[in-house]
């Protein structure tokens, strides 16, 4: 398993991590298989969406902020209940096929760490599964 370290800069943001995930696939030496990308935090998530236009990520963050406002009638007293709800809505992992040593993503797709309680230092765990390349 490879650990990717991500430093976030805002309370809510989507950080593209496609390149370091692809690096993990290359380092694992897997030609065909699967990669699981997982975030071990309860106030962050992982998603796949459009990476070509940064306005898409901004729209997603804005919409989640409207749906789950920071100051809501929450019982959780730590003050970050909205971040926990958003992380649950987004999810904590994605699975991506790997073919010929490359992530099989659509033309515009990218993998994102979704921060909902930043800024923070986050970890993303990447597990590449499949037969190793013949050496």
C-alpha positions in Angstrom: 0.0 0.0 0.0 1.2 3.5 -0.9 0.4 6.5 1.3 -0.1 9.9 -0.4 0.2 12.9 1.9 -2.0 15.9 1.0 -1.9 19.3 2.7 -5.2 21.1 2.2 -5.5 24.9 2.4 -9.2 25.6 2.9 -12.1 24.4 5.0 -13.7 22.9 1.9 -11.8 22.1 -1.3 -11.3 19.3 -3.9 -7.6 18.5 -4.4 -6.7 16.6 -7.6 -4.7 13.5 -6.8 -4.9 11.6 -10.1 -1.1 12.0 -10.8 0.1 10.6 -7.5 -2.4 7.7 -7.8 -1.0 7.0 -11.3 2.5 7.1 -9.8 1.5 4.5 -7.2 0.2 2.2 -10.0 3.5 2.6 -11.9 5.6 1.9 -8.8 3.5 -1.2 -8.1 4.4 -2.6 -11.5 0.8 -3.7 -12.2 -0.2 -3.9 -15.9 -3.9 -4.9 -15.5 -5.9 -4.8 -12.3 -7.6 -2.4 -9.9 -6.6 0.4 -7.7 -8.5 1.3 -4.6 -8.1 4.9 -3.3 -9.2 5.3 0.3 -9.2 8.2 2.8 -8.9 7.2 6.5 -10.6 10.4 7.8 -14.2 11.0 8.8 -14.3 14.6 7.6 -12.8 14.0 4.1 -13.8 12.0 1.1 -12.7 10.6 -2.2 -14.5 11.1 -5.5 -14.1 11.0 -9.3 -15.3 13.9 -11.3 -14.3 16.3 -14.0 -10.7 17.5 -13.7 -10.5 19.6 -16.8 -12.6 22.6 -15.6 -11.9 23.8 -12.0 -15.3 25.4 -11.9 -16.9 21.9 -11.6 -15.1 21.3 -8.3 -16.1 24.8 -7.1 -19.7 24.1 -8.1 -19.6 20.8 -6.1 -18.2 22.4 -3.0 -20.7 25.3 -3.3 -23.7 22.9 -3.7 -22.6 20.8 -0.7 -22.2 23.9 1.4 -25.8 24.9 0.5 -27.1 21.4 1.2 -25.2 20.9 4.4 -24.5 24.3 6.0 -21.6 24.7 8.5 -23.9 26.1 11.2 -26.9 23.8 11.3 -28.9 22.3 14.1 -26.4 19.5 14.8 -26.1 17.5 18.0 -22.3 16.8 17.4 -20.7 19.3 19.7 -17.2 19.3 18.2 -18.4 22.0 15.7 -17.6 20.0 12.5 -20.8 18.0 12.1 -21.3 19.4 8.6 -17.9 18.0 7.5 -18.9 14.5 8.8 -22.2 14.6 6.8 -20.5 15.8 3.6 -17.8 13.1 3.9 -20.6 10.5 4.2 -22.4 11.9 1.1 -19.2 11.8 -0.9 -17.8 8.5 0.4 -14.4 7.3 1.6 -13.1 5.4 -1.5 -13.2 4.8 -5.2 -12.1 1.8 -7.2 -10.5 2.4 -10.7 -9.6 -0.2 -13.3 -6.0 -0.3 -14.5 -5.1 -1.4 -18.1 -1.6 -1.4 -19.6 -0.3 0.2 -16.5 -2.6 3.2 -16.7 -5.7 4.3 -14.8 -8.8 3.7 -16.8 -10.5 7.1 -16.4 -12.8 8.9 -18.8 -11.5 11.8 -20.9 -12.4 14.5 -18.4 -12.3 12.4 -15.2 -9.9 12.9 -12.3 -9.6 11.6 -8.7 -10.0 14.1 -5.9 -9.5 14.2 -2.2 -12.5 16.2 -0.9 -11.6 18.2 2.2 -14.5 19.3 4.4 -12.8 20.3 7.7 -9.5 21.9 6.7 -7.0 23.1 6.4 -5.3 19.9 7.5 -2.7 17.3 6.6 -4.4 14.3 5.1 -3.4 10.8 4.1 -4.8 8.9 1.1 -4.2 5.2 1.0 -3.7 3.6 -2.4 -3.8 -0.2 -2.9 -3.0 -1.6 -6.4 -4.2 -5.1 -7.1 -3.3 -7.4 -9.9 -0.5 -9.6 -11.2 2.9 -7.9 -11.3 4.7 -7.3 -14.6 7.1 -10.0 -15.7 10.7 -8.8 -14.9 
